[in-house]
């Protein structure tokens, strides 16, 4: 007789126990249709009570068994420090949220339209405390997991739980871990008034520990109530107030007239010790004399909304400059629809004002400057006015975003776009003649200005996005002037003519330009069979690396012909070429099935031979870097490019260097 293995024996034992338990349960109650005697009915009542008691016991048994099972899996064996890092990532990605009792879990958009129907809550990341005993212990004792609270996504019963779990229960740790609150007033439970709901979360004991407070979609009266209570939050360092769009005045017939901003009262309660370093205001503006604007501010954000007219509560250029003059520690400045012009300007074409003789020099601590141009017709003129009156420090990241409606025709103003980019470049404090980089696509302009006499990297295919910190030295200034995603849909390119590109590069130090990247659209408008239309590019004689984005390859043929063309000026025997110091040419494409034809390959080979023939002894081997996606489009071997040709993978060249997040 063959003996059973250990695993077979365990399986047989478990199966025997399962059958015995099933047979026992089945025999406890008679089958349906059986006529019961009075004594059997009494026994049945006993069986029902026993079954209910057993069901609760089995439920607890199942939960305990699941925790034991989960505790034995490999994720539970991670070190506590690693589990804490994982829990933080889960908290930031799996948010709790309010849900309607009858809605599907994948229906995420009802909350914004009918928030008063929402009466339930999903736990989100809090579910990690129910996985197993080990995870629960780690999560509950990890104080930093509980001190950031989005109040509108939690049931009221969680308030005390979060406050308690963010408090240390040992003497060796700080018992007053700071709290960070986010209150979206519009998403509160419908049965509670905004004031009562706010007071519930902002108790006196909580206020003493509060470090950041973000009020979203708040009504005017509620905003004032919270602002008047700011002295109750002595440790507050981060304040954000976003007025609700429902805070609007109505006309006599009940129709909304316009979304008006709101000015804070000039006499807010004074702070005994103002510690605010991060402030953000959307549709609500404190007076410049307010103690909120202390010299300790490092992050400032001011946002207006879309108006049908101008409102005096929105800071003007002069008011904003007076405010910035006080902020000597400023690190981040975000402006949207601010400032407003002195008057509504009715200009057919915007003009670039002269630089101020005494511009406001922003502090060298400024590292991040984001600006959203107002969508009204006066948006670009006031932007040009503001940029002409400030000086931005080297080392700052500058992002300027333009929307669709620039003028009464609802069409993008490419001349205005170009002048905004030029004004931003002229506003940067530069020292001497240093190299810089330029990228122009149909949507955006990117520039990088360096502190050093040369960029740190040599010419290679990884010489990619202009805003990539891997490619530039610390302290370089990045400038991105882009169109927002909405204005890109179904509209033409911003730079649709050589004149718009000329508007961009005027007054820029083209003689110091070292890197130039063009899309096929820009190449088409700047270079034709007749030659170079944008003559300002002829001054860029220091360009060492030219990168081209291959869309429609036929649009690049005129540029390749210009690169291979050699001319002599007058009676001089000296040969002149476009970009005479060019050492490398990069071709990358966005399309998976992009192709180039034999004519394109021949033109590229002509460029290589021409550049090598007229190369000076100091110039390096001319290199051509081609995207791997184009490898099978042309018989590259017949072109005999040899060591001049290098293929690179798609990921080795960043195809979209404009990755800044809009305001």
C-alpha positions in Angstrom: 0.0 0.0 0.0 1.4 3.4 -1.0 1.8 5.8 1.8 0.4 9.3 1.3 2.7 12.3 1.1 2.6 15.1 3.7 0.7 17.5 1.4 -1.8 14.8 0.4 -2.3 13.8 4.0 -3.0 17.5 4.9 -5.5 17.9 2.1 -7.3 14.7 3.1 -7.5 15.8 6.7 -8.9 19.3 5.7 -11.4 17.7 3.3 -12.6 15.3 6.0 -13.1 18.2 8.5 -15.0 20.2 5.9 -17.4 17.3 5.1 -18.0 16.6 8.8 -18.8 20.3 9.5 -21.1 20.5 6.5 -23.0 17.3 7.5 -23.3 18.5 11.1 -24.8 21.8 10.0 -27.2 20.2 7.5 -28.6 17.8 10.1 -29.3 20.6 12.6 -32.4 21.7 10.8 -35.1 19.5 9.2 -35.6 19.7 5.5 -38.3 21.9 4.1 -41.8 20.5 3.9 -41.4 18.6 7.2 -44.4 18.9 9.6 -42.9 20.0 13.0 -44.3 19.2 16.4 -44.5 22.0 19.1 -41.3 20.7 20.7 -39.5 20.7 17.4 -40.6 24.4 16.8 -39.0 25.3 20.2 -35.9 23.5 19.2 -35.9 25.4 15.9 -36.0 28.7 17.8 -33.0 27.6 19.7 -31.2 26.6 16.5 -31.9 30.1 15.0 -30.4 31.8 18.1 -27.4 29.5 17.9 -27.0 30.1 14.2 -27.0 33.9 14.6 -24.5 33.6 17.4 -22.3 31.3 15.3 -22.5 33.6 12.3 -21.1 36.5 14.3 -18.4 34.2 15.7 -17.6 32.9 12.3 -17.4 36.5 10.9 -14.8 37.4 13.6 -13.0 34.1 12.9 -12.8 34.9 9.2 -11.5 38.4 9.9 -8.8 37.1 12.3 -7.8 34.4 9.8 -7.5 36.9 7.0 -5.3 39.1 9.2 -3.1 36.2 10.1 -2.9 35.2 6.4 -2.0 38.8 5.3 0.6 39.1 8.0 2.4 36.0 6.6 2.7 37.4 3.0 5.9 38.9 1.7 4.8 42.6 1.8 4.3 42.3 5.5 7.9 41.3 5.9 9.2 44.7 4.8 11.1 46.8 7.4 8.9 49.3 9.2 10.7 52.3 7.5 9.9 51.0 4.1 6.3 50.3 5.0 6.0 53.9 6.2 7.3 55.2 2.9 4.8 52.9 1.0 1.9 54.1 3.2 2.7 57.7 2.4 2.6 57.0 -1.3 -0.7 55.2 -0.9 -2.1 58.1 1.1 -1.1 60.6 -1.7 -2.7 58.5 -4.5 -5.7 56.7 -2.9 -7.8 59.5 -1.6 -10.9 59.0 0.6 -13.9 60.6 -1.0 -17.6 61.3 -0.4 -20.0 58.9 -2.2 -23.7 58.7 -2.8 -25.4 55.6 -1.5 -26.7 54.7 -4.9 -23.9 55.8 -7.2 -21.4 53.5 -8.9 -17.9 53.5 -7.6 -16.6 54.6 -11.1 -18.9 57.6 -11.3 -16.5 60.4 -10.2 -18.2 63.5 -11.5 -21.5 63.7 -9.6 -19.9 65.3 -6.6 -19.2 68.6 -8.4 -22.7 68.8 -9.9 -24.9 67.6 -7.1 -22.8 67.6 -3.9 -25.8 67.7 -1.6 -26.7 64.2 -2.7 -23.5 62.8 -1.3 -24.1 61.1 2.0 -21.5 58.3 2.3 -17.7 58.0 2.3 -15.1 55.7 0.9 -12.1 55.2 3.2 -9.5 55.2 0.5 -6.0 54.8 2.0 -7.4 54.3 5.5 -8.2 50.7 4.4 -4.5 49.9 5.0 -5.2 49.8 8.7 -7.6 46.9 8.2 -5.3 44.6 6.2 -3.5 42.9 9.1 -2.4 43.5 12.7 1.1 44.4 11.7 0.1 47.0 9.1 -2.4 48.4 11.4 0.1 48.9 14.2 2.7 50.5 11.8 0.1 52.8 10.3 -1.5 53.9 13.5 1.9 54.6 15.1 3.2 56.5 12.1 2.2 60.0 13.1 3.0 61.7 9.8 0.4 59.6 8.1 -2.4 61.3 9.9 -1.5 65.0 10.1 -2.7 66.0 6.6 -6.5 66.1 6.5 -8.8 66.8 3.6 -11.9 67.4 5.8 -14.5 67.3 2.9 -13.6 63.7 2.2 -14.0 62.4 5.7 -17.0 61.7 7.9 -17.1 63.8 11.0 -16.4 60.8 13.2 -12.8 60.7 11.8 -11.8 64.1 13.2 -10.9 62.9 16.7 -9.3 59.8 15.2 -7.0 61.7 13.0 -6.2 64.3 15.7 -5.4 61.5 18.2 -3.3 59.4 15.9 -1.2 62.4 14.9 -0.4 62.9 18.6 2.6 61.1 20.0 2.0 58.7 22.8 5.6 58.6 24.0 7.7 61.2 25.7 10.6 60.8 23.3 8.5 62.2 20.4 7.0 65.7 19.8 3.4 65.5 21.2 2.3 68.4 19.0 2.8 67.2 15.4 1.6 70.0 13.1 -1.7 69.6 11.4 -2.4 70.5 7.7 -6.0 71.1 6.8 -7.8 71.3 3.5 -11.5 72.4 3.6 -13.5 72.4 0.4 -16.6 74.2 1.7 -18.7 73.4 -1.4 -18.3 69.6 -0.7 -19.5 69.6 2.9 -22.5 67.6 4.0 -25.7 69.4 2.9 -27.3 69.1 6.3 -24.6 71.3 7.8 -24.2 75.0 7.3 -20.7 76.1 6.2 -20.0 78.1 9.4 -21.0 75.2 11.6 -19.0 72.7 9.6 -16.0 74.9 9.6 -16.2 75.5 13.3 -16.5 71.7 13.9 -13.1 71.1 12.2 -11.3 74.3 13.4 -11.6 73.9 17.2 -9.4 75.8 19.6 -7.2 72.7 20.4 -6.8 72.0 16.7 -6.0 75.6 15.9 -3.0 75.6 18.2 -1.5 72.8 16.1 -2.5 74.1 12.7 0.4 74.8 10.3 -1.4 75.0 6.9 -5.0 75.8 6.1 -6.4 75.6 2.5 -10.0 76.9 2.1 -11.5 75.9 -1.2 -14.8 77.2 -2.8 -15.6 79.3 0.3 -18.3 81.9 0.4 -17.6 85.5 1.2 -19.0 85.5 4.7 -17.4 82.2 5.7 -14.0 83.4 4.3 -14.2 86.6 6.5 -15.2 84.5 9.5 -12.1 82.3 9.1 -9.8 85.2 8.4 -11.1 87.1 11.5 -10.1 84.0 13.5 -6.6 83.8 12.2 -5.1 84.9 15.6 -6.4 81.6 17.0 -3.9 79.8 14.8 -0.6 81.1 16.2 1.5 78.5 14.4 -0.1 78.9 10.9 2.6 79.3 8.2 0.6 78.3 5.0 -2.7 80.0 4.1 -4.7 79.5 0.9 -8.2 81.0 0.3 -10.1 80.3 -2.9 -13.4 82.1 -3.2 -16.3 80.1 -4.6 -17.6 81.1 -8.1 -21.0 81.1 -6.5 -20.1 84.2 -4.6 -21.4 86.5 -7.3 -23.8 89.4 -7.4 -27.0 89.1 -9.4 -29.0 91.5 -11.5 -32.6 92.4 -10.8 -33.9 89.5 -12.9 -31.8 87.0 -10.9 -29.2 86.4 -13.7 -25.6 86.6 -12.6 -23.9 89.7 -13.9 -20.2 88.8 -13.5 -18.0 86.9 -11.0 -16.6 89.7 -8.9 -13.5 89.4 -6.8 -13.5 90.4 -3.1 -11.3 92.7 -1.1 -10.4 91.7 2.4 -11.2 94.2 5.1 -8.3 96.5 5.8 -8.7 96.0 9.5 -8.1 92.3 10.0 -7.1 91.3 13.5 -3.4 92.0 13.9 -1.1 89.0 14.5 1.1 89.1 17.6 3.7 87.2 15.7 3.0 86.8 12.0 4.7 83.6 10.8 3.0 83.2 7.4 5.5 82.2 4.8 3.1 80.7 2.1 0.0 82.6 1.1 -2.4 82.1 -1.9 -5.5 84.0 -2.7 -7.9 83.3 -5.5 -10.6 85.9 -6.2 -10.0 87.5 -2.9 -7.3 90.1 -2.3 -6.0 91.5 0.9 -4.9 95.2 1.0 -1.2 95.7 0.5 -1.0 97.1 4.1 -2.4 93.9 5.5 -0.2 92.1 8.1 -0.6 89.0 6.1 2.0 90.2 3.6 5.0 90.1 5.9 8.7 90.0 4.8 8.8 86.4 5.9 6.7 85.3 2.8 8.6 82.8 0.6 5.6 81.6 -1.6 3.0 84.0 -3.0 0.1 83.2 -5.3 -2.5 85.6 -6.5 -5.3 84.6 -8.9 -8.1 86.5 -10.5 -10.9 85.0 -12.6 -12.4 85.7 -16.0 -14.1 89.1 -15.9 -16.2 91.0 -18.3 -14.5 94.1 -17.1 -11.8 95.3 -14.7 -12.3 95.5 -11.0 -10.4 97.8 -8.6 -9.9 95.0 -6.1 -7.5 93.3 -8.5 -4.0 94.7 -7.9 -2.6 97.0 -10.5 1.0 96.8 -11.8 2.1 99.6 -9.4 0.3 97.9 -6.4 1.9 94.5 -7.2 5.4 96.1 -7.6 5.0 97.8 -4.2 4.0 94.5 -2.7 6.9 92.5 -4.2 9.3 95.2 -3.1 8.7 94.1 0.5 9.2 90.4 0.0 12.9 90.0 0.3 12.8 86.2 0.8 10.5 85.3 -2.0 11.1 81.9 -3.6 7.9 81.2 -5.6 5.7 83.7 -7.3 2.5 82.5 -9.1 0.2 85.1 -10.8 -3.0 84.4 -12.8 -4.9 87.2 -14.3 -2.9 89.6 -12.1 -2.1 92.4 -12.3 -4.7 94.5 -14.1 -3.9 97.3 -16.4 -4.3 101.0 -15.5 -7.0 101.2 -18.2 -8.5 99.0 -20.8 -6.2 99.2 -23.8 -7.7 99.0 -27.2 -4.7 98.1 -29.4 -4.9 96.4 -32.7 -1.4 95.0 -32.2 0.5 94.8 -28.8 3.7 96.7 -28.6 6.7 95.9 -26.5 7.4 98.8 -24.1 10.9 99.9 -23.4 12.6 98.4 -20.4 12.3 100.6 -17.3 15.4 102.5 -16.3 14.8 101.5 -12.7 13.2 98.0 -12.7 12.3 96.2 -9.6 15.0 93.6 -9.0 13.4 90.5 -7.5 15.4 88.7 -4.8 18.0 86.1 -5.8 16.1 83.6 -3.7 13.4 83.5 -6.4 13.5 80.0 -8.0 10.0 79.6 -9.5 7.9 82.2 -11.4 4.7 81.2 -13.1 2.4 83.6 -14.9 -1.0 83.0 -16.6 -1.8 85.8 -19.0 -5.4 87.1 -18.7 -7.6 86.0 -21.6 -9.0 89.5 -22.2 -7.6 91.7 -25.0 -5.6 93.6 -22.5 -3.9 90.5 -21.1 -0.8 90.6 -23.3 -0.2 94.4 -23.1 -0.3 94.3 -19.3 2.0 91.3 -19.2 4.5 93.2 -21.4 4.2 96.2 -19.1 4.8 94.1 -16.0 7.8 92.2 -17.4 9.4 95.4 -18.6 9.4 96.7 -15.0 11.0 93.8 -13.2 14.3 92.0 -13.3 14.3 88.2 -12.7 17.3 86.6 -11.1 19.5 84.0 -12.8 18.6 80.5 -11.8 14.9 80.9 -11.8 12.4 78.7 -13.6 10.0 80.9 -15.6 6.8 79.6 -17.0 4.3 81.9 -18.8 1.0 80.4 -20.2 -1.3 82.0 -22.7 -4.9 81.1 -23.4 -6.9 81.1 -26.6 -8.8 84.4 -26.5 -6.2 87.1 -27.0 -8.3 89.6 -28.9 -11.8 90.3 -30.1 -11.4 87.8 -33.0 -10.9 84.9 -30.5 -7.7 84.0 -32.4 -4.2 83.5 -31.0 -2.0 86.5 -31.3 1.4 85.1 -32.5 3.0 88.5 -32.5 2.0 89.0 -28.9 3.1 85.5 -28.0 6.6 86.2 -29.5 6.9 89.5 -27.7 5.9 88.0 -24.3 8.7 85.4 -24.8 11.2 88.1 -25.8 10.1 90.3 -22.8 10.7 87.4 -20.4 14.1 86.8 -21.8 15.0 90.5 -21.6 13.8 90.5 -18.0 16.4 88.0 -16.9 19.5 89.4 -15.2 22.4 88.4 -17.4 26.1 88.9 -16.8 28.3 89.3 -19.9 28.0 87.1 -23.0 27.0 83.6 -22.0 25.7 80.8 -24.2 22.0 80.0 -24.3 19.6 77.6 -25.9 16.4 78.1 -27.9 13.6 75.8 -28.8 10.6 76.9 -31.0 7.6 74.7 -31.8 4.2 75.5 -33.1 2.9 75.9 -29.6 5.7 77.1 -27.4 9.1 78.7 -26.9 11.8 77.5 -24.6 15.0 79.2 -23.6 17.9 78.4 -21.2 20.4 81.0 -20.2 23.6 79.8 -18.5 25.8 81.4 -15.9 28.9 79.6 -17.3 30.8 80.4 -20.4 29.9 77.0 -21.8 27.2 74.5 -21.1 28.5 71.6 -19.0 27.7 68.8 -21.5 29.1 68.2 -24.9 27.1 67.6 -28.0 25.3 64.2 -27.8 21.8 62.9 -28.4 20.9 63.2 -24.8 21.2 67.0 -25.2 17.4 67.0 -24.9 14.7 69.0 -23.1 15.5 72.6 -22.3 13.9 72.2 -18.8 15.7 69.0 -17.9 18.0 69.5 -14.9 20.1 66.6 -16.2 21.3 68.7 -19.1 22.2 72.1 -17.5 24.3 73.3 -14.7 22.8 74.4 -11.4 21.8 78.1 -11.6 20.7 78.1 -15.3 17.6 80.0 -16.1 14.7 78.2 -17.8 12.0 80.2 -19.7 9.0 78.5 -21.1 6.2 80.5 -22.9 3.4 78.1 -23.8 -0.2 77.9 -24.8 -2.6 76.1 -22.5 -4.0 72.7 -23.5 -7.5 74.1 -24.2 -6.3 76.6 -26.7 -4.3 73.9 -28.6 -7.4 71.9 -29.6 -8.6 72.6 -33.1 -6.5 75.8 -33.6 -3.6 76.7 -35.8 0.0 76.9 -34.7 1.0 80.0 -32.8 4.0 80.8 -35.0 2.6 80.6 -38.5 4.9 83.0 -40.3 8.6 84.0 -40.4 7.6 87.4 -39.1 6.4 85.9 -35.8 9.7 84.2 -35.3 11.5 87.4 -36.2 9.4 89.2 -33.5 10.7 86.6 -31.0 14.4 86.7 -31.7 14.7 90.5 -32.0 17.0 92.0 -29.4 18.0 88.6 -28.1 21.7 87.8 -28.1 21.6 85.5 -31.2 25.4 85.7 -31.5 25.7 83.7 -28.2 23.1 81.1 -29.2 24.7 77.6 -28.9 21.7 75.2 -29.2 18.7 75.5 -31.5 15.7 73.2 -31.7 13.0 73.6 -34.3 9.8 71.8 -35.2 9.1 71.0 -38.9 6.4 73.7 -38.9 8.9 76.4 -37.8 11.5 75.1 -40.3 8.9 75.5 -43.0 8.1 79.1 -42.2 11.8 80.2 -41.7 13.5 78.3 -44.6 12.2 78.0 -48.2 13.7 77.1 -51.5 14.6 80.8 -52.0 16.7 80.8 -48.8 16.4 82.0 -45.2 13.3 84.1 -44.6 13.9 84.8 -41.0 17.2 86.6 -41.5 17.7 87.2 -37.8 18.8 83.5 -37.6 21.8 84.3 -39.7 23.3 86.1 -36.7 23.3 82.8 -34.7 26.9 82.0 -35.9 27.8 80.2 -32.6 25.2 77.4 -32.9 26.9 74.1 -32.3 23.9 71.8 -32.1 20.8 71.9 -34.2 17.8 69.6 -33.3 14.9 69.1 -35.7 11.5 67.4 -35.0 10.6 65.3 -38.0 6.9 65.5 -38.7 6.4 66.1 -42.4 9.9 65.5 -43.5 9.4 67.5 -46.8 9.1 70.7 -44.7 12.8 70.1 -43.6 14.3 69.8 -47.1 14.7 73.6 -47.6 16.6 73.8 -44.3 18.9 70.9 -45.2 19.6 72.6 -48.5 20.5 75.9 -46.6 22.8 73.9 -44.3 24.8 72.4 -47.2 24.9 75.6 -49.2 28.2 77.5 -49.3 28.3 81.1 -50.5 30.9 83.8 -51.0 30.1 87.4 -50.3 31.1 89.8 -53.1 34.7 89.5 -54.3 35.8 87.7 -51.1 37.0 84.2 -51.4 35.9 83.4 -47.9 33.1 80.8 -47.7 30.1 81.5 -45.5 27.5 79.0 -44.3 24.4 78.9 -42.2 25.5 78.1 -38.6 29.2 77.9 -39.4 30.2 76.3 -36.1 27.6 73.5 -36.3 29.0 70.2 -35.0 25.9 68.1 -34.6 22.4 67.6 -36.2 19.7 65.6 -34.4 16.6 64.2 -36.0 13.9 62.9 -33.7 10.2 62.2 -34.4 7.0 61.9 -32.5 5.3 59.4 -34.8 5.7 55.6 -34.4 5.4 55.1 -38.2 7.2 58.2 -39.4 9.1 57.8 -42.7 11.6 59.8 -44.7 12.3 59.2 -48.4 15.5 58.8 -50.4 15.5 62.5 -51.3 15.6 63.4 -47.6 18.5 60.9 -47.0 20.4 62.4 -50.0 20.0 65.9 -48.7 21.2 64.8 -45.3 24.3 63.1 -46.8 25.0 66.3 -48.7 25.0 68.3 -45.5 27.5 65.9 -43.9 29.9 66.0 -46.8 29.6 69.8 -47.1 30.3 70.4 -43.4 33.3 68.1 -43.4 34.8 69.6 -46.5 34.7 73.1 -45.1 35.4 72.2 -41.5 38.2 74.1 -39.8 41.0 72.2 -38.0 39.5 73.1 -34.6 36.1 71.7 -35.4 35.2 68.2 -34.4 33.8 65.4 -36.5 30.4 66.4 -37.7 27.8 64.1 -36.2 24.2 63.2 -37.2 22.0 61.6 -34.5 18.9 59.9 -36.0 15.9 58.5 -34.1 15.7 54.7 -34.2 12.2 55.1 -35.6 13.7 56.3 -38.9 16.2 53.4 -39.2 14.1 51.5 -41.8 12.9 54.5 -43.8 16.1 54.9 -45.8 18.9 52.6 -46.8 21.4 54.4 -44.7 24.3 52.2 -45.7 24.2 53.5 -49.3 24.6 57.0 -48.0 28.1 56.1 -46.7 27.9 58.3 -43.6 30.1 55.9 -41.6 31.1 57.3 -38.2 29.1 60.5 -38.8 25.8 58.6 -38.2 24.4 57.4 -34.8 21.0 56.0 -34.0 19.4 56.6 -30.7 16.3 55.2 -28.9 13.1 57.2 -28.5 13.6 57.6 -24.8 17.1 59.1 -25.3 15.7 62.3 -26.6 12.9 64.1 -24.8 10.2 64.9 -27.4 8.4 67.4 -25.2 10.5 69.8 -23.3 7.5 71.9 -22.2 6.5 69.8 -19.2 5.7 72.6 -16.7 2.3 72.3 -15.0 0.0 75.2 -15.8 -1.5 77.3 -13.1 
